[in-house]
Amino acid sequence: MADTQFFKKPHPMSLAQVAAKIGATLAHPEDADFIVQDVATLDKATNDNLAFLDNPKYRDQFSATKAGAVIIHPDMAPFAPQGVKLLLTPTPYKSYALAAQAFYPESRPDAHISDMARIHPSAKIGNGAYIGDFVTIGENVVIGDGAWIESHAAIGHGVQLGNNCRVGPHSSVSHAIIGNNVRLYPGVRIGQDGFGFAIDPTGFVKVPQLGRVVIGDHIEIGANSCIDRGAQGDTTIGSGTWVDNLVQIGHNVKMGRGCVIVSQCGIAGSTELGDFVVLGGQVGVAGHLKIGSMARVAAKSGVTKNIPPKEEWMGYPAMPMKTFLRQTVKLNQLVQKTKV
């Protein structure tokens, strides 16, 4: 249950309405008219709340829940407590996300351009845009329909933002072409100089960063993350990618579709990620590498060589997960021997 100090109290819905919105099936059709008031966790839910079970580790909580209804996988139905209404789906977590969205739809301000925003006369602003206080929008900027630019954001000259983009407060965007339905959370930095310089005994010589950042559609960039523009050519982020908070993406990185980059990762320049790559928290990736599509790297790993597609790697230096685990076992065995 959300705190109504920060979230509007949801409107109640019948299970039939919920099922239609989330693509679930009622275990018992006669429960269709049962009314749920809100969503809640298994352990906190009351008899008018909707909860969900996705991780089997919480099966005990499910068996003891007081929730009126629960979203579950059909395989978990035999463990349901008596009287709980069941919404069956092969993807309980996704279905819960859709249910939570239905109870708590994201609200946005009405179209408005603040008198305290500074917008260059040549900038083009689409229909239905909200431009907050102290926003600056530079020369020849193009912003699509339905934009939401929050206070103190800075949009540099020539930047293009597609439709339904949201730029969080105190973010800055330069040298960038951004697609539709992109959200930049507070403090994001897009398009600043990459970390490029020639090393010389007389002093470092800066390499001009002459590229751009090209961001696809349906992307989220978490708070205080940074994406540097290319030195020559572009830094690219593929459609459907989600980047967590506090991530650094270096110049000329090429990232495919649907990647997931968890917080505090760092990806050095000119590295290429295929489609649907997952990097766990605090992964560091050296420059000029290739990580194949659907590869996964465990948290805190240090990637120093190319990773083939669909492989799982971990450790420092990162290696195939099975190799790392075997080495860990052998090391523990050696440690135990030295204690004898």
Phi, psi and omega in degrees: 000131182275153179285119183290353172292333183245340183231140180293140179300129185285160174274138179295153179221151174281159178296329176297318177295316180298312181302319180295323182286330186253358179073031180255166179244135176288130177298327179228107184305335180292350177274005188302327184270001179295133185261130173247141186264336190193171172257152181200167176284161182304319185279343182251350186291147174250181190287358173244019180251157175251126178240182178213157173231120177241318183267122181301341178300338182260021181298325179296320176297322178297316182295336182253004187294150174259008182298148175286327180213150181222138173272123183216164169286145181305330181295339182268356183302323180297342182265006183290138175291155183298135175092348180279131177281143187240133170251117188260133181202147176286349182230076186299322184291317176299317181295322175297318179302317179294323178294315179298322176297323180292320179285328184231068179297142181294129178263149178222156181289159175293159179304132183190142173241117184296142174295341181266003173279149179245110187237125180296141182302334181277351181291146179246120182249127182288176180291147173072020183279149170244121179241115188280181181297140173063020171287142173241132181232122190275187183296136174061023173288144175237122180239127185285182181294148173071019180291153177225100183252113188273170192304143175067011174286150180235121180248112186284167186300141176080354181294144175239128176242132180284194181285147173059039176266149177234127180245119186287165182299143176063023173271160175224140181226126174218159174048045188223145171242116188240136184281204183269151174057048178251136177240126174252119183281172185305138174079007179293145176237117181240127169091009177287169179307138168286167183274074185238123178201151175269133180273128181216143180303335181273355181136155180291143180245116183293136174265119179303136180263101193256010181261196181229178165247127178243117185244131183283208184259156173056056183236145173238134177241117188288167186303136175062022171274154185231134175233112182281147175284162182290156174281304167232127188085189191247153161271128186233140178237119186286154182302145177081003181280144175238127180245128182282185178291152169059047177249140176247123178242116187282174184295142177066016170295139176243117184242131183282196184281146168064028178282155176235118182241110187276164192305147174068020171283153173228126180242115184284166190301146173067015173278146182243129175248134177285197180282143171060034173282142177238125174246120177290172184302139175066022173288136174249132181239123178291167184281159173062034178250169176231126176247119187289162181302139177067014172286153179227136181237127184288159183304146175068013178281156175241110186269120183239358179215166181299147177242125179293162179300147172067010179266155176248124183238157175200167175099175176225114355292150184296143179211169177307140188303318180298321178296315180299316182294321177297317179298321179297318178297313180298318179297316178298322178296319178296319179298318180295323179295320181292340179282338183287000000 
